[in-house]
Amino acid sequence: MAWSPERIGDQSGRRFIITGGNGGLGSITAKVLADKGGTVVLACRDTGKANAVAERIGGDVSVGRLDLADLASVREFADQQGEFDVLINNAGLMNVPFRRTVDGFETQFGVNHLGHFALTAHLIDRITDRVVTLSSIAHAHTPKLWIDDLNYERRRYQRNLGYAQSKLANLMFARELERRLTAAGSQVRSYGVHPGVSGTDLFSRTETIFDRIGKVGASVVGHAPERAAESTLFAATESADPSVYWGPTGMLISSRGPVRPSRSTRLSRNRTLASRLWDESEIMTGVRFVIPDASAAGSAAEGA
């Protein structure tokens, strides 16, 4: 039987942080978790819009200001958080013209990957259960990861490839984080998921007529936003295998359907490249990602 959100158990006592929860898949995810009794923090740049969403959802939903395009904002948000259960790296930009973030990063890579990398690094010692990072079927649309020019210093910018590179980085990060958590003996897990295709407000942030046509096409080959959010909800609440890339698998491009183990590229499974991406992400952000050593913590507790 296909999984559905109706199978989610009581989430009372569990705290979730969702980036980009002020619209699209993030707000849908937030509503389901809040309706199930969870405590939800919407981490968003536009706090006015986020507050309106929180009021509409009801339940135990609050708002924190987070601008993933500004590493100082990322650090400030993280410093305000206590212990919580689940981090959902949901926010993203798609196919936007070339711009740079406050810190000088190409915007799609800076927001979609580096901002979430830094956020997760700052919060990792306060996460008690899991990290869920949204990738995309678009991760397969890039022939390589330009590890020596991630920031478009020497190559020509192409919006679609920029988005694909950022989504490839999301998936590689989720997998590398899971490997490092396991190696450290941590009970925290890391999941990579994709939503398939859906006509969410992600398309509204793009700026050409072709992108608007893409939203219409998404409604044809994809599924409703409520269905697209199911892979995130599944990974955030179920005892699933974190080594699996979860998402819809229907149609030739995995654009819709129930949540199942989904296809990913060989490139996304390259462990050597993922480790290099991790190192480059630390260098670019200036954030050292230290995973707490569970065995050391256990030894300290025993000796106390």
Order of alpha helices (4+ residues) and beta strands (2+ residues): beta-alpha-beta-alpha-beta-alpha-beta-alpha-beta-alpha-beta-alpha-alpha-alpha-beta-beta-alpha-alpha
